[in-house]
Amino acid sequence: MTKRIKIEALLKSSQANIDVTVKGWVRTKRGNKNVNFIALNDGSTINNLQIVADPNLIPEDILKLVSTGACISVNGTLVESQGAGQKFEINAQSIEILGAADPEKYPLQPKKHSMEFLREIAHLRPRTNTFGAVFRIRHAMAFAVHNFFNDKKFFYLQTPIITGSDAEGAGEMFRVTTLDAKNPPLKEDGSVDYKEDFFEKETNLTVSGQLEGELGALALSDIYTFGPTFRAENSNTTRHLAEFWMIEPEMAFYDLQDNMDLAEEFLKYLINYALENCADDLAFLEQRLIDEEKNKPANEKSEMTLTEKLRFVAGNDFERVTYTEAIDILRNCNPNKKKKFQYLIEGWGTDLQSEHERYLVEKHFKKPVILTNYPKDIKSFYMRMNEDGKTVGAMDILFPGIGEIVGGSQREERLDMLLSRMNEMGVPTNEMEWYLDTRRYGSAPHSGFGLGFERLIIFVTGMANIRDVIPFPRTPGNAEF
């Protein structure tokens, strides 16, 4: 097969009048008996390359098979385009059909499709402009994550996907077992005998790599994890997935302030990377959002375009506010007084919901917010107790449009305090001896945070539903492919 050149490279070329081979999928074909114009895309860029096909050169039986969705190979000459909108086009000398697509059956015809329809054919949706842009940006963000930490001399630690611990104490876990579901081995008391299972104990898919990440940080100083995590939460919302990706750095000798500084720097780096490296895809997604909002009332339209929002976040210092200060703001705000919040704020100790987080960011401070020092009763056992005995050294970063995007804390490095919190919260210490050993032998102050990768992609792309920023969403009742 002739070696192809990617369309992205050709569109950036400084040379014309050269013979090239391109391969890709047909987006549209139009024309008449004298000439055919084919829009070709190979996924390397949001932009199509126009193929000019002369029916006197290309056989009619070939041109008939050049329909939307078909995969073709084109040999021809790259020339400066005569039309507006593109720098180059190809005058085709020959076209080979690599894979036909029956236009009567191919579901992605050149018209606007709803997100709901595209989720039903998720195996084909990467061929659309919208999902091509989203998944290219997703790649860029994953690459930027590794770049950022590598430049800071962090070590990439692969934490287990199958684990015997529940880092969050949530209990909403997918069980991993090889036992016969219809006839499991039982103990004398009638409970399942997991000693007969593959791992000889109860195991589940991980909800977080944090606890194992702490082990790495208390030996290598600075580590990060980046991998899939799982929640068996029966939640059909635009914000939840059963399988999603998490980035979780853990740093020895970092206090809460250091943790916040790193998280803010990290988020700004990622956003700037997208602005600098994904301009064409962001421009397409920005126009898509503008078109979607054309018929909305003025009060429902976005105050900023997508790229304006990204530049605003990357260019502003994040507001740092304690939980106590935030509760006072929320308790006295008009939506709370007029009972417009779904969950009213009545007093200190309330666990904040997305509507509260978004009010703080979008209405009150009008910039990203870092909330700190939450009540101990609404946070996890591993967070460091503050001197007041009521709050822990936690921090959440809140972004416009989505609320919490990062959650983290200074970890409790004092063995006696950690044991006390575990007992208080009913965390079985006998199953966590490996974790407690890091506090027994050479304990050190340390901190970390978690960034939900899909939440980041929602923010950067402007997509409204988390199912549309991951190639193969796993949700209740849906495990296709």
Number of C-alpha atoms within 10 A of each C-alpha: 4 11 9 14 12 17 23 17 11 19 18 10 12 9 12 16 13 10 14 18 20 23 23 23 25 25 24 19 18 10 12 9 8 9 13 18 18 24 20 27 26 22 21 15 20 22 19 24 25 24 25 21 24 20 15 10 11 16 13 11 8 13 17 9 18 26 22 23 24 21 22 21 20 23 20 22 19 22 16 15 16 10 10 6 7 14 18 23 25 28 23 21 15 16 22 16 16 12 14 18 18 14 15 7 8 14 17 18 16 12 6 8 12 8 15 10 11 18 16 11 13 20 13 15 20 18 19 19 19 19 22 19 24 25 20 17 22 23 11 16 23 15 13 19 20 18 14 15 17 14 8 10 12 19 18 17 20 15 20 16 16 15 20 18 18 19 19 15 14 12 12 15 18 17 14 16 16 11 15 9 8 6 8 15 16 13 11 7 7 8 10 16 17 19 13 14 18 13 14 11 12 17 20 18 22 24 28 27 27 23 18 20 24 26 17 23 24 22 12 15 19 26 26 28 23 22 18 19 21 21 21 18 16 13 13 12 11 11 14 21 24 21 18 21 18 22 22 24 29 32 27 22 15 20 18 22 14 15 22 29 11 17 22 17 13 17 19 19 18 22 23 18 17 22 19 9 14 17 14 14 24 22 17 17 24 18 13 15 18 15 11 11 14 10 10 11 8 10 7 9 15 14 10 10 17 22 20 12 18 20 15 14 20 20 12 11 14 20 15 15 14 14 24 17 12 17 20 14 16 23 16 12 16 12 16 18 14 9 12 10 16 11 15 18 24 14 11 15 17 16 15 16 15 14 14 21 25 21 20 24 23 17 11 12 12 15 20 26 25 24 24 25 22 25 21 20 16 13 17 19 26 20 22 27 24 16 9 7 9 13 22 27 24 31 27 25 26 25 25 21 18 18 23 22 19 24 20 24 29 29 29 25 22 16 16 12 15 21 18 12 21 17 13 11 13 11 16 11 14 8 11 14 11 13 14 18 13 17 18 13 10 10 16 18 18 25 30 31 25 23 22 18 23 23 24 22 22 22 19 23 26 22 18 16 16 19 23 24 23 21 16 16 21 17 20 14 8 10 10 12 7
